[in-house]
Amino acid sequence: MELCLERHAASRGATRIMLETGRRNTAALALYHRAGYLPCPSYVAGRDARVNRAMTKLLDSSSR
């Protein structure tokens, strides 16, 4: 599943997307996982890992 935002970012030269959601937002976590996002360390200093979940995905170069 490729999201419109991913195509837009890739067309502008982005090589990856990072996002963050709350750990209780299971619907968003499941959607991002199905779309190929993987857990990663928080990219915002001071975020509480007990509350927030950061995820990242490398963008396909063919989308650019």
DSSP file (Angstrom, degrees, kcal/mol; ACC not computed):
  #  RESIDUE AA STRUCTURE BP1 BP2  ACC     N-H-->O    O-->H-N    N-H-->O    O-->H-N    TCO  KAPPA ALPHA  PHI   PSI    X-CA   Y-CA   Z-CA
    1    1 A M              0   0    0      0, 0.0     2,-0.5     0, 0.0     0, 0.0   0.000 360.0 360.0 360.0 122.8    0.0    0.0    0.0
    2    2 A E        -     0   0    0      4,-0.0     2,-0.2    34,-0.0    34,-0.0  -0.945 360.0-142.3-111.6 127.9    1.5    3.3   -1.0
    3    3 A L    >>  -     0   0    0     -2,-0.5     4,-1.8    32,-0.1     3,-0.5  -0.559  20.2-119.6 -87.2 151.3    0.0    6.4    0.5
    4    4 A C  H 3> S+     0   0    0      1,-0.3     4,-2.4     2,-0.2     5,-0.2   0.874 115.2  56.7 -55.3 -40.1   -0.5    9.7   -1.5
    5    5 A L  H 3> S+     0   0    0      1,-0.2     4,-2.7     2,-0.2    -1,-0.3   0.871 104.2  53.0 -61.8 -37.0    1.8   11.4    1.0
    6    6 A E  H <> S+     0   0    0     -3,-0.5     4,-2.7     2,-0.2    -1,-0.2   0.923 109.7  47.3 -64.8 -44.6    4.6    8.9    0.3
    7    7 A R  H  X S+     0   0    0     -4,-1.8     4,-2.3     2,-0.2    -2,-0.2   0.919 113.3  49.1 -62.3 -43.0    4.4    9.5   -3.5
    8    8 A H  H  X S+     0   0    0     -4,-2.4     4,-0.8     2,-0.2    -2,-0.2   0.938 112.9  46.5 -61.9 -47.7    4.4   13.3   -2.9
    9    9 A A  H ><>S+     0   0    0     -4,-2.7     5,-2.4     1,-0.2     3,-0.8   0.921 113.0  49.3 -62.2 -44.7    7.4   13.1   -0.6
   10   10 A A  H ><5S+     0   0    0     -4,-2.7     3,-1.7     1,-0.3    -1,-0.2   0.877 106.0  56.5 -63.8 -37.6    9.3   10.8   -3.0
   11   11 A S  H 3<5S+     0   0    0     -4,-2.3    -1,-0.3     1,-0.3    -2,-0.2   0.713 106.1  52.5 -67.7 -18.0    8.6   13.1   -5.9
   12   12 A R  T <<5S-     0   0    0     -3,-0.8    -1,-0.3    -4,-0.8    -2,-0.2   0.301 129.1 -95.8 -98.9   7.6   10.3   15.9   -3.9
   13   13 A G  T < 5S+     0   0    0     -3,-1.7    -3,-0.2     1,-0.3    -2,-0.1   0.467  71.8 150.0  97.0   2.2   13.4   13.8   -3.3
   14   14 A A      < -     0   0    0     -5,-2.4    -1,-0.3    -6,-0.2     3,-0.1  -0.420  28.8-166.8 -67.8 144.4   12.6   12.4    0.2
   15   15 A T        +     0   0    0      1,-0.3    44,-2.8    -2,-0.1     2,-0.3   0.552  68.1  10.7-108.3 -13.6   14.2    9.0    0.8
   16   16 A R  E     -A   58   0A   0     42,-0.3     2,-0.4    -7,-0.1    -1,-0.3  -0.988  60.8-138.5-158.0 161.1   12.2    8.1    4.0
   17   17 A I  E     -A   57   0A   0     40,-2.4    40,-2.1    -2,-0.3     2,-0.4  -0.974  13.9-166.5-122.4 138.2    9.3    9.1    6.1
   18   18 A M  E     +A   56   0A   0     -2,-0.4     2,-0.3    38,-0.2    38,-0.2  -0.967  13.9 170.2-121.3 142.1    9.2    9.2    9.8
   19   19 A L  E     -A   55   0A   0     36,-2.7    36,-2.7    -2,-0.4     2,-0.4  -0.930  17.4-150.3-144.2 167.9    6.0    9.5   11.8
   20   20 A E  E     +A   54   0A   0     -2,-0.3     2,-0.3    34,-0.2    34,-0.2  -1.000  16.8 164.8-144.2 142.4    4.8    9.2   15.4
   21   21 A T  E     -A   53   0A   0     32,-2.3    32,-3.1    -2,-0.4     2,-0.2  -0.920  44.3 -81.6-145.0 170.5    1.6    8.3   17.0
   22   22 A G  E >   -A   52   0A   0     -2,-0.3     3,-1.5    30,-0.2    30,-0.3  -0.485  34.2-125.1 -75.7 147.5    0.4    7.3   20.5
   23   23 A R  T 3  S+     0   0    0     28,-3.5    -1,-0.1     1,-0.3    29,-0.1   0.753 110.9  58.0 -65.9 -22.3    0.9    3.7   21.6
   24   24 A R  T 3  S+     0   0    0     27,-0.4     2,-2.1     1,-0.2    -1,-0.3   0.593  80.2  91.4 -82.3 -10.2   -2.8    3.4   22.3
   25   25 A N    <>  +     0   0    0     -3,-1.5     4,-2.3     1,-0.2     3,-0.2  -0.500  50.4 164.3 -83.7  71.7   -3.7    4.3   18.8
   26   26 A T  H  >  +     0   0    0     -2,-2.1     4,-2.4     1,-0.2    -1,-0.2   0.803  68.0  58.0 -64.6 -31.3   -3.8    0.7   17.7
   27   27 A A  H  > S+     0   0    0     -3,-0.2     4,-2.2     2,-0.2    -1,-0.2   0.935 110.0  43.5 -65.3 -44.6   -5.7    1.4   14.5
   28   28 A A  H  > S+     0   0    0     -3,-0.2     4,-2.8     2,-0.2     5,-0.3   0.923 113.3  51.6 -66.0 -43.7   -3.0    3.9   13.3
   29   29 A L  H  X S+     0   0    0     -4,-2.3     4,-2.2     1,-0.2    -2,-0.2   0.905 111.5  47.3 -59.9 -41.8   -0.2    1.5   14.4
   30   30 A A  H  X S+     0   0    0     -4,-2.4     4,-2.4     2,-0.2    -1,-0.2   0.910 112.3  49.9 -66.3 -42.5   -1.8   -1.4   12.4
   31   31 A L  H  X S+     0   0    0     -4,-2.2     4,-1.6     2,-0.2    -2,-0.2   0.939 112.8  46.0 -60.9 -48.3   -2.3    0.8    9.3
   32   32 A Y  H  <>S+     0   0    0     -4,-2.8     5,-2.7     1,-0.2     4,-0.2   0.895 111.8  51.9 -63.8 -40.0    1.3    2.0    9.3
   33   33 A H  H ><5S+     0   0    0     -4,-2.2     3,-1.6    -5,-0.3    -1,-0.2   0.935 109.7  48.9 -61.7 -45.7    2.6   -1.5    9.9
   34   34 A R  H 3<5S+     0   0    0     -4,-2.4    -1,-0.2     1,-0.3    -2,-0.2   0.814 107.5  56.7 -62.4 -29.9    0.6   -2.8    6.9
   35   35 A A  T 3<5S-     0   0    0     -4,-1.6    -1,-0.3    -5,-0.2    -2,-0.2   0.441 127.5 -98.7 -83.8   0.9    2.0    0.0    4.8
   36   36 A G  T < 5S+     0   0    0     -3,-1.6    22,-0.2     1,-0.3     2,-0.2   0.550  71.7 147.2  98.5   7.9    5.5   -1.1    5.6
   37   37 A Y      < -     0   0    0     -5,-2.7    -1,-0.3    -6,-0.2    20,-0.2  -0.546  30.3-156.3 -77.7 143.9    6.5    1.2    8.4
   38   38 A L  E     -B   56   0A   0     18,-2.9    18,-2.5    -2,-0.2    -5,-0.0  -0.906  25.1 -97.0-120.3 148.1    8.9   -0.1   11.1
   39   39 A P  E     +B   55   0A   0      0, 0.0    16,-0.3     0, 0.0    -1,-0.0  -0.293  48.2 171.9 -59.6 146.2    9.4    0.9   14.7
   40   40 A C  E     -B   54   0A   0     14,-1.9    14,-0.6     0, 0.0     3,-0.1  -0.954  40.1 -78.4-147.7 164.4   12.3    3.3   15.2
   41   41 A P        -     0   0    0      0, 0.0    12,-0.1     0, 0.0    14,-0.0  -0.315  64.6 -85.7 -61.9 151.4   13.7    5.4   18.1
   42   42 A S        -     0   0    0      1,-0.1     4,-0.1     5,-0.1   -22,-0.1  -0.288  30.5-156.2 -57.6 141.5   11.9    8.6   18.7
   43   43 A Y  S    S+     0   0    0     -3,-0.1     2,-0.5   -24,-0.1    -1,-0.1   0.319  74.7  76.4-102.3   5.6   13.1   11.5   16.6
   44   44 A V  S >  S-     0   0    0      3,-0.0     3,-1.7     0, 0.0    -2,-0.1  -0.972  86.3-121.7-119.6 119.5   11.9   14.1   19.0
   45   45 A A  T 3  S+     0   0    0     -2,-0.5    -2,-0.1     1,-0.2     0, 0.0  -0.302  93.9  21.3 -58.9 137.0   13.9   14.7   22.1
   46   46 A G  T 3  S+     0   0    0      1,-0.3    -1,-0.2    -4,-0.1     2,-0.1   0.407  81.5 145.4  88.1  -2.2   12.0   14.2   25.3
   47   47 A R    <   -     0   0    0     -3,-1.7     2,-0.7     1,-0.1    -1,-0.3  -0.459  52.4-121.9 -69.2 142.6    9.2   12.0   24.0
   48   48 A D    >>  -     0   0    0      1,-0.1     4,-3.0    -2,-0.1     3,-2.2  -0.776  13.8-156.6 -89.6 112.1    8.0    9.4   26.4
   49   49 A A  T 34 S+     0   0    0     -2,-0.7    -1,-0.1     1,-0.3    -2,-0.0   0.692  92.7  65.2 -63.4 -18.1    8.5    5.9   24.9
   50   50 A R  T 34 S+     0   0    0      1,-0.1    -1,-0.3     3,-0.0     3,-0.1   0.676 118.2  24.3 -75.2 -15.2    5.8    4.6   27.2
   51   51 A V  T <4 S+     0   0    0     -3,-2.2   -28,-3.5     1,-0.1   -27,-0.4   0.744 117.4  56.4-114.6 -42.4    3.3    6.9   25.4
   52   52 A N  E  <  -A   22   0A   0     -4,-3.0     2,-0.4   -30,-0.3   -30,-0.2  -0.673  55.6-160.7-104.0 150.7    4.6    7.6   21.9
   53   53 A R  E     -A   21   0A   0    -32,-3.1   -32,-2.3    -2,-0.3     2,-0.3  -0.988   7.9-160.1-129.2 121.7    5.6    5.3   19.0
   54   54 A A  E     -AB  20  40A   0    -14,-0.6   -14,-1.9    -2,-0.4     2,-0.3  -0.779  12.2-177.9 -98.7 146.0    7.9    6.4   16.2
   55   55 A M  E     -AB  19  39A   0    -36,-2.7   -36,-2.7    -2,-0.3     2,-0.3  -0.966   5.8-165.5-140.7 155.6    8.0    4.6   12.9
   56   56 A T  E     -AB  18  38A   0    -18,-2.5   -18,-2.9    -2,-0.3     2,-0.3  -0.958   4.7-167.8-141.1 158.5    9.9    5.0    9.7
   57   57 A K  E     -A   17   0A   0    -40,-2.1   -40,-2.4    -2,-0.3     2,-0.3  -0.972  21.8-130.4-148.6 131.8    9.8    3.8    6.1
   58   58 A L  E     -A   16   0A   0     -2,-0.3     2,-0.3   -42,-0.2   -42,-0.3  -0.646  32.9-126.1 -76.8 136.8   12.3    4.0    3.3
   59   59 A L        -     0   0    0    -44,-2.8     2,-0.3    -2,-0.3    -1,-0.0  -0.641  20.0-110.8 -89.1 144.1   10.7    5.3    0.1
   60   60 A D    >   -     0   0    0     -2,-0.3     3,-2.0     1,-0.1     4,-0.3  -0.558  18.1-141.8 -72.3 126.1   10.9    3.4   -3.1
   61   61 A S  G >  S+     0   0    0     -2,-0.3     3,-1.3     1,-0.3    -1,-0.1   0.730  97.9  68.8 -64.3 -20.8   13.1    5.3   -5.6
   62   62 A S  G 3  S+     0   0    0      1,-0.2    -1,-0.3     2,-0.1    -2,-0.0   0.657  89.1  65.1 -72.4 -13.2   10.8    4.3   -8.4
   63   63 A S  G <         0   0    0     -3,-2.0    -1,-0.2     1,-0.2    -2,-0.2   0.607 360.0 360.0 -80.9 -11.4    8.2    6.6   -6.9
   64   64 A R    <         0   0    0     -3,-1.3    -1,-0.2    -4,-0.3    -2,-0.1   0.473 360.0 360.0 -83.2 360.0   10.4    9.7   -7.6
